[in-house]
Amino acid sequence: MEMASFHVVFKALAQLQLSPEEIACLQGFLAAAVDPKQCLALIEAAAEKRPCPHCGGSRCHRCGQANGLQRYRCIGCRHSFNALTGTPLARLRLRDKWLPNLQCLIESRTVRAAAERVAVAKSTSFRWRHRFIAAVRQERRPRLSGIAESDEGGVLACKRAPLRRQRAELAETPTSPYHLESQKGSRHLDRPARKRGGKATRRGISREFDCILVARDRNRHTCDFVTGRGPVTARQLATHLLPVLAHDVLLVSDSAKAYEVFAKQAGVTHEAVNVQAGIRARGAVHIQGVNGWHRRFKTWLRRFNGVASRYLANYTGWQRVLDAAALTAPAHWLRVAVAPG
């Protein structure tokens, strides 16, 4: 559009009394109106001096262009690649709509709302959501130091109730990281189908629940792991938690036996808070920070009306990025997604 024509359209819009719905529609149109070259420039800048994704070699030379991106050829293995080869974003199309779609991720929009905002199919919106989140989750996990809280069991609702009843209430409380396993979207179920929002067939925390293990230090560095179904074990703690703990860390958890066994085997300093006895804190020894993360996660997750278990790790990673408030613009997400690991 020529500048003169643009000023005519702009002046006509300024004279209108737009309704809130029309303003929202106009804002959505402007958010989607992104120069395709902007996205390509951000991709090339983020992947600058990237090693060969095939062999890891650093000696590469330019080898033409394709779909707006510079291609390179590795001198060592002779394979060609571009800035997106080997990343979850490889072979995705419509790059001029990536930045508006990333803004929808920042705003935690649903698949349908994002598809309508960006003007793509719902299947495309769903695919992009998990590709971009998977790319951002590839970031190296932070090292937890000082006092690190870890929890996978939430806060018990009643300290005087029998243990079986406490565990049943725990699985339903908003602060619990246990989620009833879901095979949403699967064509072949390994159990009888149930209505959305169904309940487990057994009381308490059983193999019917997916467990999310979260560790968080007092510097607000957070690590999340989906350990599988049922209560976490000492072996799972050693697999997931040990690599992210500093050697001099003080690990604080609830009184679950698995933490005691893990700490003893790994030589980690450990303090337990007996939540079952109604003890919430002993000075600086508490797990309120990690329980707060669980509470925010479950509140945020409700807007999606249930998620499949196979995508649960993507949603915990998505919430972790939003909660840290480190990536606040679409360009930040794109740089992290494309940058060499």
N, C-alpha and C positions, 0 to 999 in steps of 0.2 A: 504494500500500500504506500502511495506517495504521501509525503509529509503534509501537503495541503489537504488531501482527502482525510487524513487522520485527524487533523485539527477540526475539520467540519464535523466528523463523527463525535469527537470528544466534546465539542461545544454543544452538540445536540443532546448528548447524554447528561451534560451538566445542567441543562435546563429542565430535565425531567425530574419528577418526584418518584424515585424508585422505591418499591416496597422492599422489606427485608428479604423476601425470597428472591427478588430480582437482584439485589445487591450480592447475596450469597452466590447466585448463578454467575454473576459477573466476576466475582472474586475467584470462583473455580475456573472460569475461562482464562483469566489472567495468570493463575498459577500454572495452568497447563501450557500456556504460550511460552515455551522455552526455545531458545535458539539451539538447534541440533549441534552446532559447532561447539557450544559451551560444554556439553557433556563429553564430547570427544576430546576436547582440550584437557578437561579434568582427568580423564582416563590416561591420556598420554603422560601428563605431568606426574600422576601418582605412580605409574609403572616405570618411571625413568631409571635407566641403568639396571633393569631387571635381569637376573641371570636366566639362562635357558631353563624352561620348566621341564625339559625332557632329561637333561643330564646334569644340570646345575652349573654348566660352564659359563664363564664371564666374557669370553671372546665371541662377539657376535657382530654382524654387519647388516646394514639396511638391505632389504630385498623387496622393494616395491610397496604398494599399498593395496588394501582390500577393504571395502565397506567403510571407508573413511579413516581407517586405522593403519599406522605404519607396521609393516611386517619386517621381521628380522630372520636371519639364518645363522644358526650356531656353527662356528668353524669346527668344533669338536665332533659333534654327532651329525651335522648337516641337516638337522630338522629345522623347519621354519615355524615361526610363532608370532603372535602379536601380544598386546598388553593384557588381553583377557584369557589367553590360552592357559588351561590348567586351573582356572578359577571357576567358582559356581556361576559366574556371569557369562561364561563362554557360550556362544551360539544363541544368546538372547537377542531378539530383534527390537525394533521401535525404540532405539536409544534416545530419541528426542523426548520420550515420555518417562525416562528413568528418574529424572530429578523430581517431577511432580509426584511420581509414585513413592519416592523416598520421603517426600513431605507427608504423604498419607501414613507411612510407617511411624514417623515422628509424632503424628497426631493420633496414633493408635486407631485408625479407621478400620472398619470391617471390610471383608473382601468385596461385598456388593457396593459399599459406599466408595471404596477406592476405585473400583472399576468404573463407576459412574463419573467420578471426579476426573479420572485420567482418560476416559473414553477408550477403554479396552474391554475385552471379554472377561467374564468372571473367572474363567479358567486361567487366563493370562494373569489376572490380578493375584490369584492364589499361587501360581507358579512363581511369579516375581517375589511375592512376600517371602517365601521360604528360600529362594535362591539368595536374595539379598541378606536375609538374616543369617543364613549359613555362611556367607562370605564374611560378615562382620564377626561372627563367632570364632573365626579362625585366628583372631588375635591371641597373642601369647597371654596365658593366665597370669595375673599378678601374684607376687610373692607376699604371703601374709606374715606379718611380723608383730612384735609386741604382744598384745592380748588378742587372740583370735577366738571368736565364738563360732560354734558349730552346732547345728540342730537338724534333726530329721523327724522329730516327733511332736512339735508344737507345744502348746500350753494345755495342760489338763483342765477340764472345766470344773471339776469338783474334787477337792482333796480328800473328802471323807467317803466318797463312793467306792464300791468294790473295784478292784483293778480292771475286771472285765468291762464293767460299765464305763469306767474312765476311758478306756481305749476306744469303746464305741462312740463316746462323745467326742473324743479327740479326732476321729476320722471325719466328723461332721462339722467341727468348729472352723471358723474362717481363718484361724491362724495355723491350721494344720497343713504341712506340706504334702500330705498323702492325698492322692487323687484317685478316685475310682477309675480303673483302667477302662479305656474306650477304644473301640475299633471302628469309630466313625469313618464312613467312606469306604470301608472294606467290603468287597463283594463276597468273601468267604469267611465266616466267623468260626472261631474254634469253641464257641459256647452258644447257648440259646440267646436269641435277640432279646433286648429289653427296651423299654421306653426311655426316651431322653430324661435324664435326671433320676434314673433308677438307683436302687440301693443294693449293697452287697448282700449275698445270700448268708454270709456269716457275720457274727458280731465281732467288733474289734478290728484291729489291723491285720489283714491276712494277705495272701498272695493275689487277692483281687484288687489291691491298691498299688498304684505306682508311687514310688518314694523319691522325693527330691531332697538331696543333701545340699545344704548351703553352709558355707563358711565365710565369715566376715570379720575383718579386724577393726580396730578402733579408728583407723584412717579411712574407713568406708570402702576399702578394697574388698570386692565380693567375688567368690567363686561358687558356681552352682554345678551340680551333677545329678543326672537322672540315673540312679543306681539300679533300677529294675523294680520288681514287684516284691512287696513284703518289707519287713523291718530291715534296716541296714545291718550288715555284719562287720566284724573286725577286718575280715579280708577285703571287703569292699572299701572300708575306710583307708586301709593301707594302699589300695590301688588308686583311689581318687584323691584322698586328702593329703597323704604324705608328700607327694611331689610339690605341693604349693605352700608347705609350711616351712618357715625359716627354722634353723637348727635351735635357736634360743627362744622360740615362741612359747607362750603360755596358752594352752588350749583349754577353753572353758566349754562345757557341755552340760546336758542334763545327766541324770544318774543311770542312763542306759549302760548295761554291762559291756556292750560292744566297744564303747569309747575307752573304758578302763583297760580292756584287753589290748586294744590297739595301741594306746599310749605306752603301756608296759613293754610291748614287743618292739615298738619303734623308738623307745627312749625319749619320748616327748613329755615335757612337764604338763601335767593335767590337773585341772580342778573341776569338780562336779557340783552342780546346783541341784538339790533334791526338790524338784518341782512337785513331785507327788506328795511331799509332806507340807506343801504350801510355802516353801522357801523360794522367793523370787530372786533375791540378791543377797550377797554378802560383801558389802562395799563395792569394789570394782569388779567383783566376780559375779557376772550375770550373763544372760543370753538374750537380753531385751532387744539388742540391735538386730540380731538375726531373726528373732520372732517378728519384729516390725517389718522386716523385708518380706517374710512369708505373708503377713497380713496384707501388705500393699499388693503383692503378687496375686493373691486370690481375689481381691477386690477388683483389680485391673482385668483379670482373666474372665470375669463374668460377662463382659460385653460381647464375647465371642460365642456364647451359648454352647460351650463344650468344645474341647479339642481332642483330636485323636492322640493316643499314647505315643505313636511313632513320631509325632511332631512336637511332643512336650518339651524336648530339649531346646528346640528353636524358640519356643515361647518363653522359657526361662532366660535364654540368652537375650531375647528381645527386651524383656523387662529389665534385665541387668543393665543393658545399655541405656535405656530410658531413665532408670533410677540413678545411674551415675551422672547423668546430664553432661557427659563429655562430648557427645556427638549431637549438636543442637541444630545443624543445618544439613540439607541434602548433600551438599558438597563434601561435608565431613564424612558422611556414611560412604559415599562413593570412593573417596580416597582410601579409607580403611579397607574397603572391599577389594580394591584393585592392588593396593600396595603389596610388594613382595613380603612373604612371611619371614 
